[in-house]
Amino acid sequence: MRAGPENLAKAADYMYEWFQNEGVTGTLEDIKYYLSDATLYNAAEVKEILTKKDADGRTLAEQRALNSMDFFISQGNYEQADREKLLDGDFRPDLINAILP
């Protein structure tokens, strides 16, 4: 998928097959559109997102989760207490390091 447009059709076919097996609704055209526009990461990039900490001691994955939570709080969907639960969540960079050495 990441290599470029030459793999788009094959990647879309794989994803469509997965959708069908898992009961997920979606057309092949929807999937091709998503894959042509989506940001996809290789293993090294995923590892960095899930393990590298910033000055506040948070990974990029944690930062993104908190940013999303802040948006939903601002919309009235969640409360600050829910954000605190997220902060106490089980982000486990050690597991990613074990899987992706």
Backbone hydrogen bonds, N-H to C=O, Kabsch-Sander energy under -0.5 kcal/mol:
donor,donor_aa,acceptor,acceptor_aa,energy
4,G,1,M,-0.7
7,N,4,G,-2.1
8,L,5,P,-1.2
9,A,5,P,-0.5
11,A,7,N,-2.7
12,A,8,L,-2.7
13,D,9,A,-2.2
14,Y,10,K,-2.3
15,M,11,A,-2.5
16,Y,12,A,-2.8
17,E,13,D,-2.4
18,W,14,Y,-2.2
19,F,15,M,-2.8
20,Q,16,Y,-2.5
21,N,17,E,-2.4
22,E,18,W,-2.1
23,G,19,F,-0.8
23,G,20,Q,-0.6
24,V,19,F,-2.7
31,I,27,T,-2.2
32,K,28,L,-2.4
33,Y,29,E,-2.2
34,Y,30,D,-2.7
35,L,31,I,-3.0
36,S,32,K,-2.0
37,D,33,Y,-1.1
37,D,34,Y,-0.8
38,A,34,Y,-2.2
40,L,38,A,-0.7
46,V,42,N,-2.5
47,K,43,A,-2.5
48,E,44,A,-2.0
49,I,45,E,-2.4
50,L,46,V,-2.1
51,T,47,K,-1.4
52,K,48,E,-1.9
54,D,58,R,-2.3
57,G,54,D,-2.0
60,L,52,K,-0.6
61,A,49,I,-2.1
63,Q,59,T,-2.4
64,R,60,L,-2.7
65,A,61,A,-2.2
66,L,62,E,-2.6
67,N,63,Q,-2.5
68,S,64,R,-2.3
69,M,65,A,-2.4
70,D,66,L,-2.8
71,F,67,N,-1.8
72,F,68,S,-2.3
73,I,69,M,-2.5
74,S,70,D,-2.2
75,Q,71,F,-1.2
76,G,73,I,-1.4
77,N,72,F,-2.4
78,Y,72,F,-0.9
82,D,79,E,-1.1
83,R,79,E,-1.3
84,E,80,Q,-2.0
85,K,81,A,-1.8
86,L,82,D,-1.9
87,L,83,R,-2.2
88,D,84,E,-1.6
89,G,86,L,-1.7
91,F,89,G,-0.7
92,R,90,D,-0.6
95,L,92,R,-1.1
96,I,92,R,-1.2
97,N,93,P,-2.5
98,A,94,D,-1.5
99,I,95,L,-1.9
100,L,96,I,-3.5
